[in-house]
């Protein structure tokens, strides 16, 4: 299928027909990457592998913050802790 690159605000984009989106299973967030063949639009993998990594850290007792929290002016004047 041939289409045209169009202006969308300050960017440019491609309108993808609904049947193609449905056939590809694309909705919501997608990932864009460049390959030797061109631009690929693929379903976004939500934090691939993060669950396993977090469980491994927890098992080693390393699941806390790396650095101590540093209060900011926002924390002291604008944020209400309930």
Secondary structure, 3 states (H helix, E strand, C coil): CCCCEEEECCEEEECCCHHHHHHHCCCCCEEEEEECCEEEEEECCCCCCHHHHHHHHHHCCCCCCCCCCCCCHHHHHHCCCC
